[in-house]
Amino acid sequence: MPRSTLYRLVNGQRDLRACQRMARAQGVVSTIGWPAVCAQRDDWLLGFLATTPSTKAVIAGPLVIAPGVPRPLIVVMRLIEAYEVMMKKAGVVSYFFHVDLANSVWRRIVERAGTEPLTQDETGVWYQRKVA
C-alpha cells in the first residue's frame, strides 16, 4: 500500500548491500555514494537514488526502481523529493544528473518539468537542478 511507503536515508551496510544487489540485478554498474535515499514498503526495497562520488560536483545517480513496483513514476518522484530534502539540509543549492540518450521518455518528463538540458555527450544529456 503506497501510504505505508517509507522514504529515508540509506543507512548502514545492510541497506547499502540491498541497493547494490538491486542495481546489479538490473545491470546497473555504478558506485552508490552518499547520500542515498531509498523507498521501502514493509521489508520490500522499492528503489533508491544515490549520489555518484565526485570531487567536482554533486551528481545524482544511479536511480534504480525494483521490477514490478506498482506506479513506479510516483516512487521515482518521491525519491527525488527525498533526495532534494537531504541536499537542501546539507547546504547544496544544485546538483547534476545524466539521462541516457536511449531514454527519451525520461528526458521528455525531465524537460516538461522545466529542467533544461545543460550539455550532451556521446551517451546522454546532462541536466542541472536547483534545490534551494
Buried (B, 14 or more C-beta within 10 A) or exposed (E): EEEEBEBEBBEEEEBBEBBBEBBEEEEBEBEBBEBBBBBBBEEEBBBBBBBBEEEEEBBBBBBBBBEEBEEBEEBBEBBBEBBBBBBEEEEBEEBBBBBEEEEEEBBEBBBEEEBEBEEEEEEBBBBBBEBE
